[in-house]
Amino acid sequence: MATRSRNPAPPVAPALVTGLNEAESRIYHAVFESVMNQRLTPGTKLPEQALSDLFGVHRAVVRKVLQRLAHDRIVDLRPNRGAVVAVPSAQETRQIFEARRLLEAAIMPLAAARITKAELAALRRQLREEHAALHTNDQPAWARLASSFHMRLAEIAGNEVLQRYLHELISRCSLIVALYEPPGNAACEHDEHARIVDHIEKGELGKASRLMDEHLLDLERRLSLDRPQSEKSLGQMLGLT
């Protein structure tokens, strides 16, 4: 085990989305968080005029935000039909999870070889925060910490290219999970995270790698790709009314 010391702070979502002003960021976060909290279901229409009225802004502002959400693959922009919440296909879902399993399999031995005692302690602290958020039903905080666990391993691995690719894949997986995870399920099992850290600390790389692969396979297996459309209004789904 390496002896270097590094204890990076966990990532925090910025108040302003890069390239968007305060009003635009507010709309972006409202849509993004409503998708992640499963209030906005796959295929839900996001009409420019309705969003303009709800947020009290010009349609040009809404159009810019929708373009950014489309760039981040949260929504789809369909010619002559407007914007809808993204609907990843079953094939796309399989390909994304397959790519993520392969990428994390490459990250695991790099992280295990470089991890320090300080970083193990930091991971343990993060797991305690994750556990607390899970058991206080703070779903947004828990989801952020659960995804951050995987990114922390990538940071420890020390390969910025792998880290960048994993960040994109985790974002896409988070969207898929938010859209298709049945209510009441834990998308990323806390106990499995803790066991992975246990294996890394003991130098049991094979066990850690196999558990990580099974962990991601279980996450994919629990998805339900046929969730019904909500009958709530767009304002209710966005948490505005």
C-alpha positions in Angstrom: 0.0 0.0 0.0 1.4 3.4 -0.9 2.4 5.9 1.7 1.6 9.2 -0.1 -1.1 11.4 1.5 -4.0 12.9 -0.4 -7.5 13.7 0.9 -9.5 15.5 -1.8 -12.9 16.9 -0.8 -15.9 15.2 -2.2 -17.4 17.0 -5.3 -20.2 19.5 -4.6 -22.7 20.5 -7.3 -22.2 24.2 -8.2 -25.0 26.7 -7.6 -24.6 27.9 -11.2 -24.3 25.4 -14.0 -21.3 26.3 -16.2 -22.4 28.5 -19.1 -25.8 29.4 -17.5 -26.8 32.4 -15.5 -28.7 32.3 -12.2 -32.2 32.2 -13.7 -31.2 29.5 -16.3 -29.4 27.5 -13.6 -32.6 27.5 -11.5 -34.6 26.0 -14.4 -31.9 23.5 -15.1 -31.7 22.3 -11.5 -35.5 22.1 -11.2 -35.7 19.8 -14.2 -32.6 17.8 -13.3 -33.6 17.2 -9.7 -37.2 16.4 -10.7 -35.9 13.7 -13.1 -33.4 12.4 -10.5 -36.2 12.3 -7.8 -38.5 10.4 -10.2 -41.1 13.2 -10.4 -40.5 13.6 -14.1 -40.9 10.3 -15.9 -39.4 9.2 -19.2 -41.0 10.8 -22.2 -42.7 13.6 -20.2 -43.2 16.6 -22.5 -41.4 19.8 -21.5 -43.2 22.5 -23.6 -41.3 25.8 -23.9 -44.3 27.9 -23.2 -45.4 26.0 -20.1 -41.9 26.3 -18.6 -41.7 29.9 -19.6 -45.0 30.6 -17.7 -44.0 28.5 -14.7 -40.6 30.2 -14.2 -41.6 33.7 -15.4 -38.9 33.9 -18.1 -38.8 34.4 -21.9 -39.0 31.3 -24.1 -35.5 32.0 -25.4 -34.2 31.4 -21.8 -36.1 28.1 -21.6 -34.8 27.1 -25.0 -31.2 27.6 -23.9 -31.7 25.5 -20.8 -33.4 22.7 -22.8 -30.4 22.7 -25.2 -28.1 22.3 -22.2 -30.2 19.6 -20.8 -30.1 17.8 -24.1 -26.3 18.2 -24.3 -26.2 16.5 -20.9 -28.6 13.8 -22.1 -31.3 14.6 -19.5 -33.8 15.5 -22.2 -34.3 14.7 -25.9 -35.0 17.5 -28.4 -37.3 16.1 -31.1 -37.9 18.0 -34.4 -41.4 19.5 -34.5 -42.3 17.8 -31.2 -40.2 19.8 -28.7 -38.4 18.5 -25.6 -39.2 15.4 -23.6 -37.4 13.7 -20.7 -34.9 11.3 -22.1 -36.0 7.7 -22.7 -32.8 5.6 -22.8 -33.6 2.3 -24.7 -33.0 -1.1 -23.3 -30.1 -1.5 -25.7 -28.5 1.8 -24.8 -28.9 0.9 -21.1 -27.1 -2.4 -21.5 -24.3 -0.7 -23.4 -23.8 2.0 -20.9 -23.7 -0.4 -17.9 -21.4 -2.7 -19.9 -19.0 0.2 -20.6 -19.1 1.2 -16.9 -18.3 -2.3 -15.6 -15.3 -2.5 -18.0 -14.1 0.9 -17.0 -14.4 0.3 -13.2 -12.7 -3.0 -13.7 -9.7 -1.1 -15.1 -9.8 1.5 -12.2 -10.0 -1.0 -9.4 -6.4 -2.4 -9.5 -5.0 1.1 -10.0 -6.8 2.4 -7.0 -5.9 -0.6 -4.8 -2.2 -0.2 -5.7 -2.1 3.6 -4.9 -4.5 3.9 -2.0 -3.2 5.3 1.3 -4.3 4.8 4.9 -5.5 8.4 4.9 -7.6 7.7 1.8 -9.1 4.5 3.3 -10.0 6.6 6.4 -11.6 9.2 4.1 -13.6 6.5 2.3 -14.8 5.2 5.7 -16.0 8.6 6.7 -17.8 9.0 3.4 -19.5 5.7 3.9 -20.7 6.8 7.3 -22.2 9.9 5.7 -23.8 7.7 3.0 -25.3 5.4 5.6 -26.7 8.3 7.6 -28.3 9.9 4.5 -29.8 6.6 3.5 -31.4 6.1 6.9 -32.8 9.6 7.2 -34.4 9.4 3.7 -32.3 12.2 2.4 -32.4 10.8 -1.2 -30.5 13.6 -3.0 -27.6 13.6 -0.5 -27.5 9.8 -0.5 -27.5 9.6 -4.3 -24.7 12.2 -4.5 -22.6 10.3 -1.9 -23.2 6.9 -3.5 -22.0 8.2 -6.9 -19.2 10.0 -5.2 -17.8 6.8 -3.8 -17.2 5.4 -7.3 -15.6 8.7 -8.4 -13.3 8.8 -5.3 -11.9 5.4 -6.3 -11.3 6.8 -9.8 -9.5 9.8 -8.3 -7.3 7.5 -6.1 -6.5 5.5 -9.3 -4.7 8.6 -10.6 -5.7 8.3 -14.2 -7.5 11.5 -15.3 -8.6 10.1 -18.6 -10.4 7.1 -16.9 -11.8 9.5 -14.3 -13.3 11.8 -17.0 -14.9 8.8 -18.8 -16.3 7.4 -15.6 -17.8 10.8 -14.7 -19.8 10.8 -17.9 -20.9 7.2 -17.5 -22.0 7.7 -13.9 -24.0 10.7 -15.0 -25.8 8.6 -17.6 -26.3 5.7 -15.2 -27.7 8.1 -12.6 -30.3 9.3 -15.1 -31.2 5.8 -16.1 -31.5 4.7 -12.5 -33.5 7.7 -11.6 -35.9 7.0 -14.5 -36.2 3.3 -14.1 -35.4 2.2 -10.5 -38.6 1.0 -8.8 -39.6 3.3 -5.9 -38.3 2.1 -2.5 -35.2 0.4 -3.8 -31.7 1.5 -2.9 -30.0 2.1 -6.3 -26.4 1.6 -4.9 -26.2 -0.7 -1.9 -24.3 0.9 1.0 -23.2 -2.5 2.4 -21.5 -3.5 -0.9 -19.5 -0.2 -0.9 -18.3 -1.0 2.6 -17.3 -4.6 1.7 -15.4 -3.3 -1.4 -13.4 -1.1 0.9 -12.8 -4.0 3.3 -11.4 -6.1 0.5 -9.2 -3.3 -0.7 -7.8 -2.7 2.8 -7.0 -6.4 3.1 -5.3 -6.5 -0.3 -7.9 -8.8 -1.7 -8.1 -7.2 -5.2 -9.8 -10.2 -6.8 -12.6 -10.2 -4.3 -13.0 -6.4 -4.5 -13.1 -6.5 -8.3 -15.6 -9.3 -8.4 -17.9 -7.6 -5.9 -17.7 -4.3 -7.8 -18.8 -6.1 -11.0 -21.6 -7.9 -9.3 -22.6 -4.7 -7.6 -23.1 -2.9 -10.9 -24.8 -6.0 -12.5 -27.3 -6.0 -9.6 -28.0 -2.3 -10.2 -28.8 -2.9 -13.8 -30.9 -6.0 -13.0 -33.2 -4.0 -10.7 -34.2 -1.5 -13.4 -37.8 -1.5 -14.7 -38.0 -0.1 -18.2 -41.8 0.2 -18.3 -42.6 2.8 -15.7 -46.0 4.5 -16.4 -46.5 8.1 -17.2 -47.5 10.4 -14.3 -50.9 12.1 -14.4 -49.7 15.1 -12.4 -49.3 18.5 -14.0 -45.9 19.7 -15.2 -45.8 22.2 -12.3 -46.5 19.5 -9.8 -43.8 17.2 -11.2 -41.3 20.1 -11.0 -42.3 20.7 -7.4 -43.6 24.2 -8.1 -47.3 23.7 -7.3 
